[in-house]
Amino acid sequence: MTYQRIGAIKTVAEFRELLDGLGLELPVDDHPLSAVEGSPLAQPLQVDDFTVGNRWCVHPMEGWDGTTDGQPSEHTIRRWQHFGQSGCKLIWGGEAFAVTHEGRANPNQLCYSKENVESMRQLLHTLEDAHRERFGANATDDLLVGLQLTHSGRFCRPNSKTQLEPRIAYHHPLLDPKFGIEPADDSVLLTDDDLKHLTDAYVDSARMARDVGFRFVDVKACHGYLMHEFLSAFDRPGPYGGDILGRTRFLRETIDAVRSECPELMIGVRLSVFDRPPYHPDPALTGGGKFGPGIPGETTGLDYPGFGCLRNNPLIIDLTEPIRVIRMLADEHGVSLFNISCGSPYYNPHIQRPAFYPPSDGYQPPEDPLIGCVRQINTVNDLKQALPDIPLVGTAYSYFQEYLPHVAQAVVRAGWVDSVGIGRLVLSDWELPAKVLAGDDYRAAKKICRTFSDCTTAPRNGIISGCFPLDEYYKDSPEAEQLKQAKASLREKLSTDVR
């Protein structure tokens, strides 16, 4: 399958023609506006009693580059400096922070322990100092920084980058075999008592976040991690499965416990509002040095356990439950803001993180990545129309590349979303939001993310994450050579395997 590269498109008119040719409806402005010119992206956003200075948001990103005891390394500190220099006034989580050692997604993920408190304080101060140095002494007055709290559940790798140590909500008919879990192995199931202890761990981490100066915490419920998995625990017996009240009970009890212990903290939730079955490369089209396009796992005859999709046809989005959950969490549990995502990078990355160049161990895109981007943006628009009073952050903008500012300010102006979140882009061109708002030429540095996916391929091979093609810091690092060798080995294997 061949798709149009965004970087080869020269004008806004050509970009609109591409969208039209794909049958996609998306507002696109003629040119980006600066703050002085009245850019919608420069407008403040009210979240409870806090005024966020603009409509740009940095998504949380996992660097695989902390220390083995869960503290920031020099790589982590540099990335957080860049968050402060970005010009974004909402920093959503900064980093996925594991509430227990056992809940880490890799052995270098930041995690809670009493010994790590001071290093987290310094990490936050690094971001804030960089923001003040770049934008002025009072610039942090309207800077909202939170910490994302997580447990990796099915995808825990706390002790080895190559060894899963899963803790799951329920046995999944497709994900269990995909990730090597025996359907009869109940030792990996979290018990109801385990969940109560985990809620205590979330509270410990939230208390630390409050004490070191974070203004909110994100109780992460996305991307196949533990809180997200519970939202599809239809067949789990007992109080934490079954109907929507049971499947949200762990999330709601944890939020309530955090609010009770830390009333000063705002609470956010990053939420995957729809899912799909796991995809795998089409074996008939795999070879010649790369995997084939992705095809979904077989769900015929299954009541598929997915959140935000039809159980009898999980390729179709159904926002009935996500809308109910967001409303319930906001009205009854005091959640202040939501960051909307979908799916999982582990089993259907093209819907969650559209890319022209997928991770080297992944499948080729089964659709034009623009379709995946617009699907997410339209979904957030649907949520926004149903929940107009609740602040929503949107996702899937980095793939627009040069035209990201044109789309971002158009959707904010149109009321499709409250804040535009960026992730991969911040690794390559962390000052792009500031340049756009200043009216500078944001293209001149030629650092716009092209979705090469090395930031994902690297950690899939046990290497730290970063933008190896465009950031000299990583391009010139020893890890760059390791990444090059890992990609070459996989290409050779795919070129010689007989299928």
C-alpha positions in Angstrom: 0.0 0.0 0.0 1.3 3.4 -0.9 0.3 6.6 0.9 1.1 10.3 0.3 3.9 11.6 2.5 2.9 14.7 4.3 6.4 16.2 3.9 6.0 16.1 0.1 2.9 18.3 0.2 3.8 21.9 -0.5 0.7 24.0 0.1 -2.4 24.0 2.4 -4.5 23.6 -0.7 -2.8 20.4 -1.6 -3.2 19.2 2.0 -6.9 19.9 1.8 -7.1 18.0 -1.5 -5.5 15.0 0.1 -8.1 15.0 2.9 -10.9 15.4 0.4 -9.6 12.6 -1.7 -9.7 10.3 1.4 -13.3 11.4 2.2 -12.1 13.1 5.4 -13.8 16.2 6.8 -11.4 18.3 8.9 -11.2 22.1 9.5 -7.8 23.4 8.2 -6.9 27.1 8.5 -5.1 28.9 5.7 -2.1 29.9 7.9 -1.2 29.8 11.6 -1.8 32.8 13.7 0.5 34.2 16.4 -0.6 35.1 19.9 -0.6 38.8 18.9 -2.8 38.0 15.9 -5.4 36.3 18.1 -4.6 32.6 17.7 -7.2 30.4 19.2 -4.2 28.4 20.5 -3.1 31.4 22.6 -6.4 31.6 24.4 -6.6 30.6 28.1 -8.4 27.5 29.3 -10.2 27.4 32.6 -9.8 24.2 34.6 -11.6 24.4 37.9 -10.2 27.6 39.5 -6.9 27.5 37.5 -6.4 29.4 34.3 -4.1 27.5 31.9 -2.2 30.0 29.7 -2.9 28.5 26.3 -4.3 25.6 24.4 -1.1 23.6 23.8 -0.5 20.4 25.8 2.5 18.0 26.1 1.4 14.4 26.4 3.2 12.1 28.8 6.0 10.1 27.2 7.9 7.1 28.5 11.7 7.4 27.9 12.9 4.0 29.1 15.8 6.1 30.5 15.4 6.4 34.3 17.6 4.6 36.7 17.0 1.1 37.8 15.8 2.4 41.2 13.2 4.6 39.5 14.8 8.0 39.5 15.4 10.4 36.6 18.6 10.2 34.6 20.3 13.0 32.7 18.2 11.9 29.6 15.0 12.3 31.6 16.1 15.7 33.0 16.9 17.0 29.5 13.5 15.9 28.2 11.7 17.7 31.0 13.7 20.8 30.3 12.4 20.7 26.8 8.8 20.3 28.1 9.4 23.6 30.0 10.8 25.3 26.9 8.0 24.1 24.6 5.6 26.9 25.2 2.9 24.5 26.1 1.0 25.6 29.2 -0.5 22.2 30.1 2.1 19.5 30.8 0.0 16.3 31.1 1.9 13.9 33.3 5.4 14.5 31.8 6.2 10.9 32.3 4.3 7.7 33.1 5.2 7.2 36.8 4.6 3.7 38.2 3.0 3.5 41.6 4.9 0.3 42.5 8.0 -1.3 41.3 6.0 -4.3 40.2 3.8 -2.1 38.0 6.7 -0.8 35.9 6.5 -1.2 32.1 10.3 -1.5 31.9 13.1 -1.6 34.5 14.0 2.0 33.8 10.6 3.6 34.3 10.2 6.2 37.0 8.5 4.8 40.0 7.5 5.6 43.6 9.6 5.0 46.6 10.4 7.2 49.6 14.0 7.4 48.3 12.8 9.0 45.0 10.9 11.9 46.4 13.7 14.5 46.2 14.7 13.5 42.7 11.1 14.0 41.5 11.0 17.4 43.2 14.2 18.4 41.3 12.7 17.1 38.1 9.7 19.3 38.4 11.8 22.3 39.3 13.9 21.6 36.2 10.8 22.0 34.0 9.6 25.0 35.9 13.0 26.7 35.8 13.3 26.1 32.1 9.9 27.6 31.5 10.7 30.8 33.5 14.0 31.2 31.8 12.4 30.9 28.4 9.2 32.9 29.0 9.8 35.1 32.0 9.8 35.2 35.8 6.0 34.9 36.2 5.5 32.4 33.4 4.7 29.5 35.7 1.7 31.3 37.1 -0.5 29.8 34.3 1.5 26.6 33.8 -0.4 23.5 34.9 1.9 20.5 35.4 0.6 17.1 36.5 2.1 13.6 37.1 0.7 10.6 35.4 0.2 7.7 37.8 0.2 4.2 36.3 0.3 0.5 36.7 1.2 -1.4 33.6 -0.9 -4.5 34.3 -0.6 -6.9 31.4 2.5 -5.2 30.2 4.6 -5.1 33.3 8.4 -5.7 32.8 9.8 -4.4 36.1 13.0 -6.5 36.2 13.9 -7.3 32.6 13.3 -5.5 29.3 12.6 -8.8 27.7 10.5 -10.6 30.3 6.9 -9.8 30.9 5.6 -10.2 34.4 1.9 -9.6 33.8 -0.8 -8.8 36.3 -4.1 -8.8 34.7 -7.8 -7.9 35.3 -9.1 -10.9 33.5 -8.2 -13.5 30.9 -8.6 -12.0 27.4 -9.3 -14.4 24.5 -6.9 -12.7 22.0 -4.4 -10.8 24.2 -3.6 -13.8 26.4 -2.2 -15.9 23.5 -0.6 -12.9 21.9 1.5 -12.1 25.0 2.1 -15.6 26.2 -0.4 -15.9 29.0 -1.9 -19.4 29.6 -5.7 -19.2 29.9 -5.6 -21.5 32.9 -2.9 -19.5 34.7 -4.8 -17.6 37.4 -1.6 -16.7 39.3 -1.4 -13.5 37.1 -4.9 -12.4 38.0 -5.1 -9.5 40.5 -7.5 -10.3 43.4 -9.9 -7.9 44.9 -7.6 -7.5 47.9 -4.7 -6.8 45.5 -6.7 -3.9 44.1 -7.2 -2.3 47.5 -3.4 -2.4 48.1 -2.9 -0.9 44.7 -5.3 2.0 45.5 -3.1 2.7 48.6 -0.1 2.8 46.3 -1.8 5.3 44.0 -2.5 7.4 47.1 1.2 7.2 48.2 2.3 8.5 44.8 -0.3 11.2 44.7 0.7 12.4 48.1 4.3 12.6 46.9 3.2 14.5 43.8 1.4 17.0 45.9 4.3 17.5 48.3 6.8 18.1 45.6 4.6 20.7 43.8 2.6 19.0 41.1 -0.8 20.6 40.6 -2.7 17.5 39.4 -2.3 13.8 39.0 -3.5 11.7 36.1 -5.0 8.4 37.1 -4.1 6.7 33.8 -6.8 4.6 32.1 -5.5 4.1 28.6 -3.5 2.0 26.1 -4.2 -1.4 27.5 -2.6 -0.7 30.9 -4.3 -1.9 34.1 -7.0 0.8 34.7 -7.9 0.6 31.0 -8.1 -3.1 31.0 -10.6 -3.1 33.9 -13.0 -1.0 31.7 -13.5 -4.1 29.6 -13.6 -6.7 32.4 -17.2 -7.8 31.4 -16.6 -11.4 32.5 -14.6 -10.8 35.7 -16.7 -12.1 38.6 -17.3 -10.0 41.7 -17.5 -6.3 42.4 -14.8 -5.2 39.9 -16.3 -6.6 36.7 -19.6 -7.0 34.9 -21.6 -3.9 34.4 -20.2 -0.4 33.9 -20.3 0.4 37.6 -18.3 -2.8 38.4 -15.8 -2.2 35.6 -15.2 1.4 36.7 -15.1 0.5 40.4 -11.3 0.3 40.7 -10.8 3.6 38.9 -13.5 5.3 40.9 -12.3 4.0 44.3 -8.8 5.1 43.5 -9.8 8.6 42.4 -12.0 8.9 45.6 -9.1 7.8 47.8 -6.7 10.3 46.1 -9.2 13.1 46.5 -9.8 12.3 50.1 -6.1 12.2 51.0 -5.0 15.0 48.7 -7.9 17.5 48.2 -5.4 20.2 47.0 -4.7 18.1 43.9 -6.8 18.3 40.7 -7.3 14.9 39.1 -7.2 14.2 35.4 -7.8 10.9 33.5 -6.1 9.9 30.3 -8.7 7.6 28.8 -8.7 5.3 25.8 -12.3 5.9 24.7 -12.4 3.2 22.0 -10.5 0.0 21.3 -10.1 -2.6 18.6 -8.8 -6.2 18.5 -5.1 -6.8 18.3 -3.6 -6.5 14.8 -0.8 -8.6 13.3 1.1 -8.4 10.1 -0.5 -10.1 7.1 1.7 -13.1 6.6 0.9 -13.3 2.9 2.5 -9.9 2.4 5.4 -10.1 4.8 8.9 -10.4 3.4 11.4 -8.4 1.5 12.7 -6.8 4.7 9.4 -5.7 6.2 6.2 -6.9 7.8 3.0 -6.9 5.8 0.0 -4.6 6.5 -1.8 -5.1 9.8 -5.0 -7.2 9.9 -7.2 -7.6 12.9 -7.5 -10.7 15.0 -10.4 -13.0 14.4 -13.4 -12.1 16.6 -16.2 -14.0 14.8 -18.4 -15.7 17.4 -16.9 -13.7 20.3 -18.5 -11.1 22.5 -15.3 -9.2 22.3 -14.2 -7.6 25.5 -13.5 -4.0 24.4 -14.3 -0.6 25.8 -15.9 1.9 23.5 -16.6 -0.5 20.7 -19.4 -2.9 19.7 -18.9 -6.3 21.3 -20.3 -8.1 18.3 -18.2 -5.9 15.9 -15.3 -4.3 17.7 -14.1 -2.4 14.6 -17.1 -0.1 15.1 -16.8 2.7 17.7 -19.5 3.0 20.3 -19.1 6.0 22.6 -22.2 5.3 24.8 -20.2 4.0 27.7 -17.2 6.4 27.4 -19.6 9.4 27.5 -21.3 7.9 30.6 -18.0 7.2 32.3 -16.6 10.7 31.6 -19.8 12.4 32.9 -19.8 10.1 36.0 -16.2 10.8 36.8 -16.6 14.5 36.4 -19.9 14.9 38.2 -19.7 12.3 41.0 -15.9 11.9 41.5 -14.5 15.4 40.9 -12.3 14.7 37.8 -11.3 18.0 36.4 -10.0 17.2 32.9 -9.6 14.4 30.5 -7.0 13.5 27.9 -8.6 11.4 25.2 -6.8 8.6 23.4 -7.6 5.2 22.0 -6.4 1.6 21.6 -2.9 0.5 22.6 0.6 0.8 21.2 1.1 -2.9 22.1 -1.5 -4.4 19.9 -3.1 -1.9 17.5 -0.7 1.1 17.3 -1.9 2.4 14.0 -5.2 3.5 15.5 -3.5 5.0 18.6 -0.3 6.5 17.1 -0.7 6.9 13.3 2.7 6.8 11.5 4.0 6.7 7.9 6.9 4.6 9.1 5.7 2.1 11.7 8.1 0.6 14.4 10.4 -1.8 12.7 8.9 -4.8 14.6 5.3 -3.7 13.7 3.0 -4.1 10.8 2.7 -1.7 7.9 -0.2 0.8 8.1 -3.4 -0.9 6.9 -4.9 2.5 6.1 -3.6 6.0 5.3 -2.4 7.4 8.7 -4.5 10.5 8.1 -7.6 8.3 8.5 -6.5 7.3 12.0 -5.7 10.9 12.9 -9.1 12.2 11.8 -10.9 9.3 13.4 -9.5 10.3 16.8 -10.2 14.0 16.2 -13.8 13.3 15.1 -14.2 11.1 18.2 -13.1 13.9 20.5 -15.5 16.3 18.7 -18.3 13.8 19.3 -17.4 13.7 23.0 -17.1 17.5 23.2 -20.6 18.0 21.8 -22.0 15.5 24.3 -19.9 16.9 27.2 -19.4 20.7 26.4 -18.6 21.7 30.0 -15.7 19.2 30.6 -12.2 20.2 29.5 -10.9 17.7 26.9 -7.4 17.3 25.5 -7.1 15.8 22.0 -4.5 13.4 20.5 -3.1 12.3 17.1 -1.9 15.7 15.8 1.9 15.0 15.3 1.3 13.2 12.0 0.0 16.5 10.4 3.6 17.7 10.5 3.8 21.2 8.7 0.0 21.5 8.8 -0.4 20.7 12.5 -0.8 24.4 13.5 -3.3 24.9 10.7 -5.4 22.0 12.0 -4.9 22.7 15.7 -6.1 26.2 15.7 -9.0 25.4 13.4 -10.4 22.6 15.7 -9.9 24.7 18.8 -11.7 27.6 17.1 -14.5 25.3 16.0 -15.0 24.0 19.5 -14.0 20.4 18.6 -11.5 20.2 21.5 -10.2 22.4 24.3 -6.5 21.7 24.2 -4.2 20.1 21.5 -1.8 17.5 22.8 1.5 16.7 21.2 3.8 13.8 22.0 6.3 12.5 19.4 6.8 16.0 18.0 8.1 17.3 21.3 11.0 14.8 21.1 12.2 16.3 17.8 11.1 20.0 17.8 10.2 20.8 21.4 9.9 24.6 20.7 7.4 24.4 17.9 4.4 25.6 20.0 6.4 28.6 21.2 7.5 29.4 17.7 4.0 29.2 16.3 2.6 31.5 19.0 5.5 33.9 18.5 4.8 34.1 14.7 8.2 32.6 13.9 8.9 30.2 11.0 8.4 26.9 12.8 9.6 25.0 9.7 13.0 26.6 9.3 14.9 24.3 11.7 13.7 21.2 9.8 13.0 19.3 13.0 9.4 18.5 12.5 8.5 14.9 13.4 8.2 12.7 10.3 6.9 9.7 12.4 10.0 7.6 11.7 9.0 5.7 14.8 12.6 5.2 16.1 11.4 6.6 19.4 9.3 3.4 19.6 11.6 1.0 17.8 14.4 1.8 20.2 12.6 0.8 23.4 11.2 -2.2 21.7 14.8 -3.3 21.5 15.7 -2.3 25.0 17.3 1.0 24.0 16.4 4.5 25.4 13.7 6.4 23.6 14.4 9.7 21.7 14.3 11.2 18.2 17.4 9.5 16.7 16.9 11.0 13.2 16.5 14.6 14.1 17.9 15.3 17.5 21.7 15.5 17.4 21.8 14.4 21.1 20.5 11.0 20.1 21.8 10.8 16.6 25.4 11.0 17.9 24.8 8.7 20.9 26.1 5.1 21.2 22.5 4.0 21.4 22.0 5.2 17.8 24.4 2.5 16.5 22.7 -0.1 18.7 19.4 0.9 17.1 20.8 0.8 13.6 22.1 -2.8 14.2 18.8 -3.9 15.7 16.8 -2.6 12.7 19.3 -4.2 10.2 19.0 -7.6 12.0 15.3 -7.5 11.7 15.3 -6.5 8.0 17.7 -9.4 7.3 15.5 -11.9 9.1 12.4 -10.7 7.2 14.3 -10.9 3.9 15.4 -14.5 4.5 12.5 -16.1 6.4 10.4 -18.4 4.2 6.7 -17.8 4.8 
